[in-house]
Amino acid sequence: MSTDDESSSPPPLGGRRSATVLAHAGLHPERFHGFVNPPLVRASTVLFESVEAMEGRTGHRYPYGLTNTPTIEALAEALTELDCAAGTVLVPSGLAAVTVAILSAVKPGCTILVPDNVYGPTRRFCDESLPALGVTTRYYDPVDPDCGGMDERSVLFMEAPGSLTFEMPDLEALVAAARAAGAATMLDNTWATPLIYRPLEHRIDIALYAGTKYFAGHSDLLIGSISANPRMWPALRRLHRNLGVQAGTEEIWLTLRGLRTMEVRLARHEENAMTVARWLAARPEVARVLHPALPADPGHRLWQRDFGRSTGLFGLVLNGSEAEARRFLNALRLFGLGYSWGGFESLAILGELRQARTVKPWTDGPVIRLHIGLEDPADLIEDLEQAFAAMTG
Ligand SMILES: *Cc1c(COP(=O)(O)O)cnc(C)c1O
């Protein structure tokens, strides 16, 4: 689904719109006897024709299974094209995408700025693993950032909207401040995907993804990816090779398969989630819905400027106690209780915010995060309705 904007302004993806790129990126049937999809290549060893060929392996396209295979290449090429990047590396999880991206940019003595509403395990990595490298983490308020004190060795980490509470940061202002200081920038773009926002086109150096979510889309695998601009690509590629963290072949192949339908899946996730979010906003059991696509949301203007489309994940603040939140969640039948999101099925969790915010402690009611899947939204609403009845009854 291309927006009016995209149709009227010159399309950046080699003259093609993102849905078209999604359907064709990374495919080279001519290399595989005409078969549409690349093979799932399981490999460690690659055989060479001679010692001389082995000695010249650094220039070889496929020197070893850890480095490259036709399967790795197809997904990396597709994601590189989708984000208009210099290159993409694949890693075994979304969390690895976060940590490898950060490690590729930090230096001893530098400071990384991280939003207070960052994905929880990203915060844990910064708190527990970066001090030993001489890297200081400074948390900022995503809606009122104080990014003073950045220099060319600083790294600005962003996530939009933030985890659990879905505040929209002013990406443009943040990036402008970082660039003025010469700092490196990276965005965890898992929520929006490149179909809604292409970070590198907005002068962000690194885009990273939990491909586990919408790229793969079926709750059956873990994968991550990091795409970088020419400034950051050489260091990222070197670190990825030195760490030896490649994604698994089967995961890569399934992610390629998932990617082809991401446009239609996201459109339905968005439509269903908006239907459910609007219904929730009118319920007395809900204090407020945390979803930047709703006009009443404080982040709506920024969402409209930068995204204009949304996906299936949002939150709500319950008008009730934590015990009531537990009763509500335990009463759900169609929604599963489980971590992660981005698959075809609807999920719910209780947001654990007590220790999760250090700049601005969470003082509001209990937060429930919902992922709206591809079910009929009328059935989802019925399920929520009976769970509210069980909660208050
Ligand atoms: C899920 C998630 C991750 C981590 O992905 P995994 O594949 O589960 O490790 C990273 N960032 C965000 C924003 C996420 O939602």
The ligand as an SDF file (V2000), in Angstrom:
LIG
                    3D

 15 15  0  0  0  0  0  0  0  0999 V2000
   11.6610   -7.9570   20.7110 C   0  0  0  0  0  0  0  0  0  0  0  0
   12.5180   -6.7570   20.5980 C   0  0  0  0  0  0  0  0  0  0  0  0
   13.9000   -6.8660   20.5330 C   0  0  0  0  0  0  0  0  0  0  0  0
   14.6130   -8.1940   20.7070 C   0  0  0  0  0  0  0  0  0  0  0  0
   14.2590   -9.1680   19.7910 O   0  0  0  0  0  0  0  0  0  0  0  0
   14.5570  -10.7230   20.0620 P   0  0  0  0  0  0  0  0  0  0  0  0
   14.6180  -11.3240   18.7150 O   0  0  0  0  0  0  0  0  0  0  0  0
   13.4300  -11.2220   20.9060 O   0  0  0  0  0  0  0  0  0  0  0  0
   15.8830  -10.8010   20.7810 O   0  0  0  0  0  0  0  0  0  0  0  0
   14.6420   -5.7120   20.3650 C   0  0  0  0  0  0  0  0  0  0  0  0
   14.0430   -4.5090   20.2720 N   0  0  0  0  0  0  0  0  0  0  0  0
   12.7150   -4.3670   20.3390 C   0  0  0  0  0  0  0  0  0  0  0  0
   12.1030   -3.0170   20.2270 C   0  0  0  0  0  0  0  0  0  0  0  0
   11.9000   -5.4850   20.5060 C   0  0  0  0  0  0  0  0  0  0  0  0
   10.5740   -5.3390   20.6080 O   0  0  0  0  0  0  0  0  0  0  0  0
  1  2  1  0
  2  3  1  0
  2 14  2  0
  3  4  1  0
  3 10  2  0
  4  5  1  0
  5  6  1  0
  6  7  2  0
  6  8  1  0
  6  9  1  0
 10 11  1  0
 11 12  2  0
 12 13  1  0
 12 14  1  0
 14 15  1  0
M  END
$$$$
